Structures are given as structure tokens and as C-alpha cells.
Amino acid sequence: MDHSIDQSKEIKKITQWHLAKRSFQRHWQLYILMILPVLYFIIFKYVPMLGAVIAFKDYNVVQGIIESPWVGWKHFENFFNNPVAWDLIKNTLFLSLYQLAVTFPLPILLALALNEIRDGIFKRSVQMFTYAPYFISTVVIVSMIILMLSPRSGIVNTLMEAIGLDAVNFLGQADMFRSIFVWSDAWQITGYSAIIYLAALAGVDKQQYEAAKIDGATRLQKIWNVDIPAIMPTIVIILILSVGNLMAIGFEKVYLLQNPLNLGTSEILQTYVYKMGIINADFSFATAVGLFNSIINLILLIIVNAIAKKVSGNGLW
């Protein structure tokens, strides 16, 4: 019995090797094209990951990564024993989930709406106005937000005062920070993110629309029964990628919008890592916190991919 199993494994191994060899012979041009991207990922993505080892050492610049003494889980224990640790995790999770709940469905809705509009000036204008904010740099976006929400000269407070309301220091209130961050983010990226769904909708077979029309389907029924099933694999893939980056909120924007008054909700893991690593030069501790954040992202990615594959049959791998 064991002999037959071993023989079967050997045959399978030979068959796979034979298939790989045939694939290389047939598509050798594509394999050559892959060399540069693969080298890029090895040199700039995987080799720097070796530096994460300092999370388990007391890194000293003079001694270097190799000579610095090992300390095991000391920096992870210090982080979890820190009273601010759970506040940081809570802030990061709340901000991430709020962002996902708003910025994930909006591009789908925009793409479905644009798909229903006939090609013309109105459609092109909507596309231009919704795509354009994506190309504005984060620094400029934050400057615009600060100017618009200024309690003294901001246009929002000016309008509020014109109708008899009191001026509000929006960025000075911790409970408003998350909404300002998420909805400004939605304004900036919704149009650009909708492109991928529009591309998926462009590939829908026109005969399905004709069949729905003959059956007397309304626009909403057509969207529900034709458009959404057609783009469902794309939706699932984008959802998996979004959840995989759940804890990796854009550091720059949070840091630039942050001030001492909203620190209670704006201090997240990424800004804490920056302050501990770059400002306080505690590289090992900052690496440990960053590594913890990355591991949580990886676990979420694996879980969501498994669920999506089981439920819809679509997944990243």
C-alpha cells in the first residue's frame, strides 16, 4: 500500500515537472519578461523584510543588526503592557472599519450609476469631476480640509454663521476626526476606484441586457440580475484586498490632520510607530509594533480569502 502511494507521488511529481518544462518551452518569452518584476520584488520587498528581526533584538546602530543582543518578545510585551496599546488598536480598527464601510460600496454604486447613463457630456463631466480629486496630493487635500474647516475663516463656519449657527472647531473635536478623515477620503478616491468596476461592466455580454429587456425587466432589476452578478468576482477580489489592508490606513493623511485636541481618536498604530521609531529613535520597539500590525493584516487577508472562496468560489489563491 505504502509502495503504491509513494509510486503515485513520484508519478505526480514527474508529471508536474514535465508540465512546467513544457510551459517554459512554449512561453519562454513571458518567463523572461517576468525576471525584472520578480527581481524588483525580491530586492525591494523581500530583502528589507529581513530587517524585521530587530523587533526581537535591542538594536544598536553601532553594533548593527547582527551584533545587537537578542531580547526575545520583550518589545511586544512592553507594547501590550503599555496603557495606550489597546487605545491604539481600537482607534486603528474603528477608523479602518468606518473607512471600509464607506469607501468600499461607494465606487460600486457610482460605477453602476455611470453605466446606466448614455455616453455624452454629462457622463464625461461626472467622470472627470469624480476622478480628478484622486490626482491631488495628500498634502494639498489636507491643506484644503484645514482651510475649509477653519473655525475663524473656513467656508463651512462662514456659512454656518450666516444662517445663525455657532462656529465649530471641527478638527479640534476628537469625535469628529473619523468622519472628516473617512468622508474626505471617499471624496478623493471614489471616482478613481470606480474605474475597475466600469471596466468589469464593459465586459458584460450585451445579449444579457437584450434578454432582460425582452423579459420586461426594469433598470433596477437589470442592475440586480445582470450587472451585479457580472461584477461580483471583481467585488470579491477588491473586498479581500481591502480587508487585507484594513489595519494599513494611510499614515500621511492621519498624521497631517492630527493635532493635540483630536489625539484621542487620531492616534493610530502607524502614527505611533512613526513617533517611536523616527522621532524617539526606538527602532526595535517601533518595528515590533509595525510587525504586529502586519501580522494582523495577514491573518485578516487569509481569513477573508477563505470565507470568500467558500461562499462565492472566488479568491486570491
QUITA-V438167 format. One record per backbone hydrogen bond with DSSP energy under -1.0 kcal/mol. NH is the residue of the N-H (numbers start at 1). CO is the residue of the C=O. If there is no record, write none. Layout:
nh:NH co:CO
nh:NH co:CO
//
This chain:
nh:5 co:1
nh:6 co:2
nh:7 co:3
nh:8 co:4
nh:9 co:5
nh:10 co:6
nh:11 co:7
nh:12 co:8
nh:13 co:9
nh:14 co:10
nh:15 co:11
nh:16 co:12
nh:17 co:13
nh:18 co:14
nh:19 co:15
nh:20 co:16
nh:21 co:17
nh:22 co:18
nh:23 co:19
nh:24 co:20
nh:25 co:21
nh:26 co:22
nh:27 co:23
nh:31 co:27
nh:32 co:28
nh:33 co:29
nh:34 co:30
nh:35 co:32
nh:38 co:34
nh:39 co:35
nh:40 co:36
nh:41 co:37
nh:42 co:38
nh:43 co:39
nh:44 co:40
nh:45 co:41
nh:46 co:41
nh:47 co:42
nh:50 co:47
nh:51 co:48
nh:52 co:49
nh:53 co:50
nh:54 co:51
nh:55 co:52
nh:56 co:53
nh:57 co:54
nh:58 co:69
nh:59 co:57
nh:64 co:60
nh:68 co:64
nh:71 co:56
nh:72 co:56
nh:74 co:71
nh:77 co:73
nh:78 co:74
nh:79 co:75
nh:80 co:76
nh:81 co:77
nh:85 co:82
nh:88 co:84
nh:89 co:85
nh:90 co:86
nh:91 co:87
nh:92 co:88
nh:93 co:89
nh:94 co:90
nh:95 co:91
nh:96 co:92
nh:97 co:93
nh:98 co:94
nh:99 co:95
nh:100 co:96
nh:101 co:97
nh:102 co:98
nh:103 co:99
nh:104 co:100
nh:106 co:102
nh:109 co:105
nh:110 co:106
nh:111 co:107
nh:112 co:108
nh:113 co:109
nh:114 co:110
nh:115 co:111
nh:124 co:120
nh:125 co:121
nh:126 co:122
nh:127 co:123
nh:128 co:124
nh:129 co:125
nh:130 co:126
nh:131 co:127
nh:132 co:128
nh:134 co:131
nh:135 co:132
nh:136 co:133
nh:141 co:137
nh:142 co:138
nh:143 co:139
nh:144 co:140
nh:145 co:141
nh:146 co:142
nh:147 co:143
nh:148 co:144
nh:149 co:145
nh:154 co:150
nh:156 co:148
nh:158 co:154
nh:159 co:155
nh:160 co:156
nh:161 co:157
nh:162 co:158
nh:163 co:159
nh:164 co:161
nh:165 co:160
nh:170 co:168
nh:172 co:169
nh:173 co:170
nh:176 co:173
nh:180 co:176
nh:181 co:177
nh:182 co:178
nh:183 co:179
nh:184 co:180
nh:185 co:181
nh:186 co:182
nh:187 co:183
nh:188 co:184
nh:189 co:185
nh:190 co:186
nh:193 co:189
nh:194 co:190
nh:195 co:192
nh:198 co:194
nh:199 co:195
nh:200 co:196
nh:201 co:197
nh:202 co:198
nh:204 co:201
nh:208 co:205
nh:210 co:206
nh:211 co:207
nh:212 co:208
nh:213 co:209
nh:214 co:210
nh:215 co:211
nh:216 co:213
nh:217 co:212
nh:222 co:218
nh:223 co:219
nh:224 co:220
nh:225 co:221
nh:226 co:222
nh:227 co:222
nh:228 co:223
nh:230 co:226
nh:231 co:227
nh:235 co:231
nh:236 co:232
nh:237 co:233
nh:238 co:234
nh:239 co:235
nh:240 co:236
nh:241 co:237
nh:242 co:238
nh:243 co:239
nh:244 co:240
nh:245 co:241
nh:246 co:243
nh:248 co:245
nh:254 co:250
nh:255 co:251
nh:256 co:252
nh:257 co:253
nh:265 co:262
nh:266 co:262
nh:267 co:263
nh:272 co:268
nh:273 co:269
nh:274 co:270
nh:275 co:271
nh:276 co:272
nh:277 co:273
nh:278 co:274
nh:279 co:274
nh:280 co:275
nh:282 co:276
nh:283 co:281
nh:286 co:282
nh:287 co:283
nh:288 co:284
nh:289 co:285
nh:290 co:286
nh:291 co:287
nh:292 co:288
nh:293 co:289
nh:294 co:290
nh:295 co:291
nh:296 co:292
nh:297 co:293
nh:298 co:294
nh:299 co:295
nh:300 co:296
nh:301 co:297
nh:302 co:298
nh:303 co:299
nh:304 co:300
nh:305 co:301
nh:306 co:302
nh:307 co:303
nh:308 co:304
nh:309 co:305
nh:310 co:306
nh:311 co:307
nh:312 co:308
//
